Amino acid sequence: AQKVTQAQTEISVVEKEDVTLDCVYETRDTTYYLFWYKQPPSGELVFLIRRNSFDEQNEISGRYSWNFQKSTSSFNFTITASQVVDSAVYFCALSEALGGTSYGKLTFGQGTILTVHP
Amino acid sequence: DGGITQSPKYLFRKEGQNVTLSCEQNLNHDAMYWYRQDPGQGLRLIYYSQIVNDFQKGDIAEGYSVSREKKESFPLTVTSAQKNPTAFYLCASSIRQGAYQPQHFGDGTRLSIL
């Protein structure tokens, strides 16, 4: 069965610090997709990034970067020079392509609450 | 602007009562989903629908029911059989069903017991 673990329940930093959110996953499938979502206080989840299991290239988008390592089953997320607006709950999620009949089921981690203080 | 609208934002349920949560999307997405979020936990899938007039149970469907009579709408009913309904409910949609499709979310309905 698939599983996603975000071991950090809460992280608190001061503005301009860099912060890394950890995500470790388990799956028996060879084809899968990993996602990061942000949940601000307003409640809706905002899609940030998708990675497929064949593409281990790290990605940078502005202050955000993602480090996907298949060898350690990790998909970590780093925010550089954090800002107060980055305060939110961040979820890592996994979706398996099971025998070509995938139905888009997302398995979520428990979430990491990030608080950035001014 | 295209998006997903959930209503109401807050809902209270009396003992033995069924309540219905609304979810409407104007993104022209085929697939829609309902999730439940409890404090300190990730989201858990209740029901999903690939297409109009079709829906499937997710991981925690007991005590819930859905319908998909229109592409834009996927209402969720929390029945009296759901003994612990207090939670935050999120509706999502994707262009079509598939492991690679990112899901887009509404801003949720918070349900509490009176």
Boltz contact constraints between the chains, C-beta under 6 A:
constraints:
  - contact:
      token1: [A, 33]
      token2: [B, 99]
      max_distance: 6.0
  - contact:
      token1: [A, 33]
      token2: [B, 100]
      max_distance: 6.0
  - contact:
      token1: [A, 42]
      token2: [B, 107]
      max_distance: 6.0
  - contact:
      token1: [A, 43]
      token2: [B, 107]
      max_distance: 6.0
  - contact:
      token1: [A, 43]
      token2: [B, 108]
      max_distance: 6.0
  - contact:
      token1: [A, 44]
      token2: [B, 105]
      max_distance: 6.0
  - contact:
      token1: [A, 44]
      token2: [B, 107]
      max_distance: 6.0
  - contact:
      token1: [A, 45]
      token2: [B, 105]
      max_distance: 6.0
  - contact:
      token1: [A, 47]
      token2: [B, 102]
      max_distance: 6.0
  - contact:
      token1: [A, 50]
      token2: [B, 102]
      max_distance: 6.0
  - contact:
      token1: [A, 95]
      token2: [B, 99]
      max_distance: 6.0
  - contact:
      token1: [A, 97]
      token2: [B, 99]
      max_distance: 6.0
  - contact:
      token1: [A, 102]
      token2: [B, 98]
      max_distance: 6.0
  - contact:
      token1: [A, 102]
      token2: [B, 99]
      max_distance: 6.0
  - contact:
      token1: [A, 103]
      token2: [B, 97]
      max_distance: 6.0
  - contact:
      token1: [A, 104]
      token2: [B, 97]
      max_distance: 6.0
  - contact:
      token1: [A, 104]
      token2: [B, 98]
      max_distance: 6.0
  - contact:
      token1: [A, 104]
      token2: [B, 99]
      max_distance: 6.0
  - contact:
      token1: [A, 104]
      token2: [B, 101]
      max_distance: 6.0
  - contact:
      token1: [A, 108]
      token2: [B, 42]
      max_distance: 6.0
  - contact:
      token1: [A, 108]
      token2: [B, 43]
      max_distance: 6.0
  - contact:
      token1: [A, 109]
      token2: [B, 42]
      max_distance: 6.0
  - contact:
      token1: [A, 110]
      token2: [B, 41]
      max_distance: 6.0
  - contact:
      token1: [A, 110]
      token2: [B, 42]
      max_distance: 6.0
  - contact:
      token1: [A, 111]
      token2: [B, 42]
      max_distance: 6.0
